[in-house]
Amino acid sequence: MLNLPAPLTEFLHGHSVLSMAVSCNDLPWSANAFYAFDEEQGRLLFLSALDTRHGEMLTNNPQMAGSIADQFSDITRIHGLQYSGIARHLALPAEAAAALDLYYRRCPQARGMVAPVWEIRLLHLKFTDNRVTFGAKTLWRRPETDPDSTPSVRP
C-alpha cells in the first residue's frame, strides 16, 4: 500500500470526474471520465472504448496528465489536483475483473455499460488547497523503489 497524504486520498475519494490530457504524434487531446480511486495501488480506474480518440492515443502513448477540480468563484475556496501517470487498458480478465469490481462499487450506474477498463497508474500528484492558505500545496511522487515506476514521466 502506498502512503499518500490524507488530503490527497480524501480529495480523490470525494470526487468522481477526472480530466485527462493525452497526446500522440505531437497532437494533443483532452477528455473527461468518471473514475474510481484505488488507494491500495495508487491508481485511477475508468471505462472507455479502445476506439475513442483518447483510447487510441493512450494505446500509442500511455504517458498522460490531468486534473480533478471543482468550480468556485471565491478564490479562497479553490482546491484541486493535478496528476501525471501511465495509462493502460486492463486486458487480462483477472486484472479487469478486480478493477471493474472496485469501479462498479464507486459507480454502480455503469454496471450495464460494456466498455474496457483502464488504469492510470499515478506517478505524481500536486494538490492545491486555498482553503488552508492561498497557494498551499501537497506534493506526492510514487517512490523510485517501486519496480513499476516510470521515471521518464515528468510533471
N, C-alpha and C positions, 0 to 999 in steps of 0.2 A: 504494500500500500504506500502511495506517495503521500508526503506530508505537505499538502497545500495549505497555505494560511487560511484561517477561518473566514476572513472577509471574502476570499475568493470562492470557497466552497459554498458559503451561504448565498452569494450572488448567483453562482451557476445553478444551484438547486432552485433558486427563486425565480428564474426566468425560463422561457421556453422557445424563443426565436433567436436564431443567430443570423448574422450577415457574413457572407464569405466572399473573399476576393481571390480569383484564380487567374492563371494566365497560361498560354501555350503559344509557341511560335511568335512571341512578342505581342500577342493580342490579349488584352485584359477582359475580364468579365466578372460580374458580381451576381450573387443570388442570395435568397433568404431560405431558411428551412426551420421547421420545428426540430428541436433536439432533446435528447435526454443526456444528462451528465452521469458518467460512470466514474465516480470518485475513486474507487479502488484502482482502476487502471489509468486514471488521468486522461480520459478521452471523452469526446462528444460524439453521440450517435445520431445519425439522421437517415431518412429514407429518400432515395432519389433514383429515377431510372438511369440506366447507363447511357442512354442516347440523348439525355438533356445536354445543353451546351456545357454546363459546368461539369456534368458527369464525364463527358468526352474529354474535356480539358484536364480534369483531375486524373483520368486514366493515363494521360500522356505526361503530365507534370503534377505529381502529388503534393508538391510544396504549395502551401496556401496560407492565407491570413484572414482575419475577420474581426468583427466586433459584436458586442451584445450591449445594448443600451436602452434606456427609457428616454422619453422626450420630456424635458422640463423647461419652462420659461424662466424659472427662478434659478440663477446661476449657482446659488448656494446649495441647491438640491441635486445638481448634476452628479451622476455616478455611472460608470460604465467600464467595460472590459474590452481590451484589445488582446488578440491572441495570434500566435503562429503555430503551425503544425504540419503534420503529414497526413494526407487523406488516403484512405484505402477502402475499396469495395471488399466487404467480407464475403468471399465466395464459398469458403468451406462451410458445409452445412452445420457442423457443431459450433463454429465461431458465430455464424449468422444467427443460429437459434438462441444462443445465450444473449447476444446483443439485442435481438428482437424482443426477448422476454423483458429485458430492462426497458427498452423503448416503449413497449406496449403498456407497461405499468405506469410510465410517465405520460404517455399519450394514448389512452385507451380508444379514443375515437378513430385512430388509424388502423385498428385491427383488421378491417376489411380491405385495406389498401394493399395492392400487390406491387411492391417495389423493392429493389435491392436495398440492403442496409449497408451503410458506410460508417467508418470511424474517422474521427480527426484526432490523431494522437498529439496531444498538446505538448509543445516544446517550450513555449514562452508565454507568460501571461503578464499583463500590466493592468491593474485595477486603479482607476482614478476615482476618488470619492471626495467631492467638495463638501459633503455633509460633515466630514471630520474637520477639515480646514481647506481653504482654497488650494487646489493642486495636490492634495495628499495622494500619494502613490503607494501601492503594494505590488511588488515585483516577485515573480517566481520563474524559475527555469527548471526543466527536467534535469535531474542530476546526470553529469557526464558518465558516472559509473553505471548508468542504465545501459545494458547491452544493446538495446534497440534505439538509443538516442541517435539523432542525426544532426551532427554539428554544422552541416552545410547550410541549414536554415537560419537566417538572421532576422531579428525583428525589424 
